[in-house]
Amino acid sequence: MADLLDSTDEFGNTISPKLPKDCKNFMIDIDGTICEDIPNEEPERMIDARVFEGAVETINNWYDEGHIITFFTSRTESHREVTELWLKNNGFKYHGILFGKPRGGNYHWIDNHTVKATKFHENFTEMVKQMKEIEVFPDGPEN
């Protein structure tokens, strides 16, 4: 895992550290992205959820390349044990899991750090760069 780099603002004040530019912080949803979509109301299905083809290999490759892998999920803390066991049993490599993501989709992430969003469409393949229309705050500094 890459070391964080010390950072300062334009006034020389210490700010939150950053990863090196060649290291990505992958935030990966679980249900509907790496496995079948299972609602919180049916936790008994979580232990044997079907893994999507290519998910383990793709994510583990990113991990092995030195990127940070963090799963985030709408599952609740009460689902932590079954979720961690499922990830282990299916061979996923990762650094952390965040529980309690808001449910319902239609996410709009606002952050002071660069955020790249990739909508998952049924299978893991090599990512390609495409230009898409996005909403931004006007006249902000480029980072």
N, C-alpha and C positions, 0 to 999 in steps of 0.2 A: 504494500500500500504506500502510495506517495506521501511524502512529508508536506505539511502545509507551509506556505511561504509567508513570512511576515509582510504586512502591507501598511502603508500610510496614506492619508488623504493629502489634498493639496496644501494643507496647513502644517503638515508634518506630524499630525496626530495618528497614533496607532489605530488601525481599524481591523475588522475581522480578517484573519488570514485567508489565503487563497491557495487552491491547488495549482500545480504547474499546468501550463496550457495544454500539454499533451495527455493529461489525466482527466478523465470524465467522471462525473458523479452521476451514475445511472440510478434514477428513481423509477422502480418498476412495480406496477400494480400486480396483484396476484390473480384474483378471480376475473376471468374473461380475457386475461392477457397471457399468463403462462399456463393456465389450466382452465377447465370448463368453469363457467360462471355459476357460483354457488352462493345463494343469499344467506345472510346471517341467521335467518329464521330456520335454516336446515343444516345446522352444524354437524349432524351425524354423517353427512355426505363429504365433509372436508377431508377426512383421513384417506379416502381412496379416490380423490378427484383425478380425472384424466388429465395428464400433462399434454400440452400442445407440442406437436412435432417440432424439433429444433430448439425448443426453449432452453433446455438444460445445456446443450452444447454451445449455443450462442452466448448465454449468460456466463457460463464457466470460462469460455474463451476470453470474454471481457475481463473477468476477474483475474485470469492468468496473465493478461497483458498489463495488469497493474491498476486497472480502473476500480473505482469504488462502487460496490453493488449494495444498494439499500432497497429492500422491498417496502412498499407502502400499501396499505390495504384498508378497506372499510370494515374489515373484520374488527371485532372489539378485543380488548385485553383478555376477556374470558376465553377467547379462541387462540391465545398465544401458544399453549402447549401443543394442541393438535396441529397448528400451523407450522411450528418449528419442527415437529416430528415429520410432517408431510414433506417439508423442504429437505430434511436430512434423508429420509427414505428414498427420495427421488434424485438425490445426488447434487442438489444445487449448492454452489459456493456463494457466500455472501458475507457482508460485513455487519448488517443490521436490518431491523424491521421496525417500521412505524405503524402503529395501529390507530384506528379511529378516523381514517380519512372520511370526509363528508361523503354521504351517499348521493346518488342521483346523476352523476356526470355533469356535463356542461361546465367544466372547470375553467377558471380564468386565474392563472397564477401571476401574482404581482410581486416582484422581488427587486432588490437593488443589484443583484448579480444576474449575469446572462443566463437565460433559461431557453433551452431548445426543447420543443415539444414534438413528440412523434406519436401519432395515433396508430395503434396496433390494428392490423387488418388480417387476422386469421392465421398467419404463418410467419415464422422467423426466417428472414433472408438477409442478405447483405443490405445495409442501408445505402441509399443514394441521396444526393443533394438535389432538391427541387426548390424553386422559388414559389412562395405562397403569399397571399395577402394576409397581413396580420394587423391587429390593433396595437397601437403604441401611444405613449404619452409624447406629444410633440416637443421638439427642441431640447431633448435630453442629451446629456453628454454620452459619447460612445465609450464603452469600456471593453 
